[in-house]
Amino acid sequence: MRRPTYTITSIMKKAFRPGERSLSRSEIVERLEVGLQAAGIDGNGEEFLTRILHIPNAPIRVGRTEAIIELVHQPHQLFDLAYRYLLDAQVPKTAEQIFREVRKRTQFSWNQIARILILERDPRFVQYENDDRWFLAEWKLANDHVYEYLVSAKAAPMPLRAVSYTMEREIGLSPKEYVFLPELDDRFQVETGTVHLTSAEQSEATESEADAEQRQAEAEVAAATTSPESARQQLSLEDDWSMNSTAVKTNVQKEVNDLLKQALHLLENRNQEMGQEVVARFQESDMRSIEGLMKEKQHNEQVVLGIKQVLASLAQQ
């Protein structure tokens, strides 16, 4: 069972709470064991602590005595710029991407940045196993929430570009606080621009739903045969059918409305992305690309206007 798991050094960083610079060795060992247990890793906290202390660029070191463990990180503007970059981007980045962005904002050379900006030592940055990107330690994982949503939605595939919208509007998770990592979770499969549950998870979800429907049907049949009002209920079947037809129509319209809102959200996000791309292409004097981006933006704006008109029409029904 594969799930997104922090690296050992990241688990160590998470053991320190905001503002803490040093802790007793016993407290660190206790917190480390809690973190290892949460990650599903078997092992002794003291052994892992010793192992981490010998890792190059470890985030911790022994303090004045062996009984004190302290963070190695020393504040520097480059770390603050890297933190701000990830915070604004709201997505993880590789070290190379972070270095490149920081270099744009300072007069430091690439070699100076690589020598100073050792992200392994700053507790604000963490990594997951088998992923070379850097995340902010304050970001939470949305995988369980998205899994539950897909199960409740009958395991329907979800476009990757709509994940942010779905997390915020349907699940109630802020994209600024949560990240979704399907590629590190064997419950999900990503292909052709969509994410869906793996075959095993789909089967389990379908079986669970079928069992629930069967139990509900059996309960309704039992109630109908034992209730003194069963005759009256039988006579109202025609009215119930009419009501069900209206409910189906309402559900279809709601689904169409939600899909249009997702499309609108994607188009608006794309328009924002194109603004940044235009600046980048302008710096490269790539006028042909800029012209293509402007045409795409104009077309997207026409589509956005059309979608808004359809949404207004649905709202009036």
N, C-alpha and C positions, 0 to 999 in steps of 0.2 A: 504494500500500500504506500504509494508515493505521494507526499504532500510537500508544499513549500516549507523548507526548514532553514532556519538561520545557520550561518557558519558558526563554528565554535567561538571565534573571536567576536562575532556579532552578539552571540548569546552572552558573552562576558560584558560587552558594552551595555547591553540591556539590563544587566544586573545593577548598574549604577543608575540612580535616579537623578533627574535634572538638578543641577547644583551641587551634587556630591563630587568631591575630588579624591577622597580616600576613604577606605573602610577597613575594619578589622578583618584579618584573614578568616576568622570563623564565620563572620557575617557574609563575606564573599562566597565562601564554600557553600554555605546554606542556600544563598540565592542562586548560585550556579547550579546546584542540584535541582532546584525547582525549575530553572530554565531548561535543563537537559531533559527532565521528566516531561515537561510540556512539549518538547520537540521529539519525544519518543526515542531518546538516546539513552542507552544503558551505560552506566559508568559512575565512578566515584568522583565527587566534586573536587576533592583534594588532588586527585591524579590529573584531572583536566586542568586545574589551575597551574600545576607544575608544568604541564605540557605547554600551556599558553605562554607562560613566562619565558619559554625558550624559543618561541616563534619569532622570526625576524619581523621587525616593525610591530611588535605586540602592542596592544593598546594600554597595557598595564606594566607596572614594575613593583619591586619590593621597596617599601618606604624606608623610614629611618631604622626600623627593625623588621625582622621576619614576620612579625605579627601584624604589620600594616601593609596593605596593598593600595597603590594609588594609580591614578590615570597618568599616562605619559604626555598626553596632548597639551600643547601650549598654544594659546590664542594667537591668531595671525589673520590679517585681512584676506589672504587668499582662501582660507577656510570659510570665512564669512561670505565671500563672493560665490564660492561653490555651493554653499548652503542656500543662498538666495536664488541661484540659478535653478536648482532642483525644486525649490519651493514655488518659483514662478512657472516652471515647466510642468509641474504636477505629474511628471513621469520619470522613471528611473533613467539614468544615463551611465555610459561606460566612463572609465577614467579618462580615456582619450577625448571623448566629447566634452567632459568637464574641463580638462586642461585647455582645449581649444577655445571654449567660451570664456574662461578666466583670462586667457591671454589677450582676447579682444578688449577686455575691460581694464587692463593694467599695462604697465610698461615692462613687466617682467618677461624675461626670455623663456622659451620652452624648457630649457635645462633647469633654470631657476625654479620654475613652477613644479617640475617633476621632482626636484630635490626637496622642496618645502612642503608641497601639498600631498602629504602621505595620509590618504583618507583612512587607512587602517587604524590610525591613532586617534581620530576624532570620533567621540561617542555619538555624534549626531548622524553619522553615516553607517549604514549596515549593508550586508549582502546576504543573499540566499545561496545555498548549495547549488552548484551547477548553473550559476548565472553570474556573468562577469559584470553586470550592471550594479550601480550603487543606488541605494534607496535612503530615504530619510527615516531615522529611527522612530519618528513620531507617526509615520504612516501605518495604518492597520491593514489587515488582509481581508479581502472581500470574498474569497473563494467559497467559504461555507454558505454565505448569504446568497451568492449567485447560484450555487448548487440547489439550494432549497427553492429558489425562484424557478429554475428550469424544471424541477420536478413538479412543482405546482402548476406550471404552464404546459404540462404533458411533454416535457423534454423537447420543446420546439427549438430549432436552431436559432441563434441570435447573431446578427451581423456584428463583427468586431468593432466597427465604427459606431455602433449603437450601444455598446457596453456602457459608456459613460452616461448616456442619457437614461438607460434602463436602471443603472445603479441609483441615480439621483431621483428620477421621477417614479419608478415602480417599486424599488426596494427601500428607498429612503436613506441612501448612503451618499455622503458628500464625496465627489471625486477628489477633493482637496485633502481628504483624510484617509481614503481607502485606495488600495491598488488591487488589481485582479491579475492573477498569474496562472492562467490555465495550462501553460506549457510545462509547469512544474508540478502538476496535479493530475494523477492518472484517472480521475473522475471525468476529465474533460478531454475533448478532441478538437483540434483547430485545423480547419481545411477550407480552401476556397473562400477565404474571407469571413468565415462564420465559426462560431464556437457552439458545440453541443455536447451532450453527455455521451460517454463511450457506450458501446453496444451493451455491455454488462449493466451499466447504470440505467440505461433506457429500459432494459428488460425488467429490472427490479422496480423501477418507477411505474411501468405499465402494469405489472402484476399487483403492486400495492394498490393502484387505482382501481383495477378490476375487482379485487377483493373487497374494497370499500364500497363499490357500486353494488356488488352482489349482496353484501350485508344490508345495505340500505334498502334494496329491493325486497329482500326477505322480510325486513322489518315492516315495510309498507304493506306487503301482502298479509302478514300476520295481523296487523292493525285493522286492515279492511275486513277480515273475516271474523274478528272477535268484537269489533266496536259496534255498539247499538246504532251508530249513525251510518253504518256502511251502506244502507239502502239509499239514504239521501246523498251520500258521496258519489254513488254510482250514477245517480241522476244528473249530477253536475259535471260529468266528464266532458260534455261538449263545451261548457264554459271554461273548464280547465285547459282544454286544447286551444281555445282562442287565446287565453292568457299566455300559454306557453309560446304560441306563435309570435305574440307581441314581444315576449321576453327574448326570443331568438333574434328578432329584428333589432331590438335594442342592443343586444350583445354584439351583433355584427357591426352596427354603426359605431359602437364604442371601440371595437377593434380597429376599424378603419380610421377613426379619429386618432387613436393612439399611434398607429403606423405613420399617419401623416405628420403628427407632431415629431416623431422620431426623425423622419425625413427632413423636416424643417430644421431640427436641431443639427443634423449632419451638415446640411448646406450652410448654415450660419457658421458652424465651426470651420468649414472649408474656406469660407470667405475670410475669416480671421487668419487662417494659415497662409492664404494667398497674399495677404498684406505683408507678412513677414518675408515670404518668398520674393516679392517684388523688391523689397529693400536689399535682400541678398543678391538678386540678379543685377540690380542697379550698381551695386559695389563692384560687380564683375563685368559691368558694361555689356551685359547680355540682353540687348534690346529685343531680339527675336523672342526670347523666352518671356520677357515682360509683356510683349504684345499678345502672346498666347494666353498668359495669365489674365490680362485685362478682358479678353474675349470670353474666357471661362467665367470670370466674375460677372460679366454682363448677363450671360446666359443663366447663371445660377440665380441672379436677382429676379429674372423673369419667372423662373420656376418657383422661387420663394413667394412671389406675388400671387401666382396661381394657386399654390397650396393654401395660402392664407384666405383666399376667396372661397375655396372649398370648405375649409374649416369654419368660416363664418356661415356658410350655407347649412352645414350640419348642425351648428349651434342653434339655428332658427327652427329646426324641425322638432 
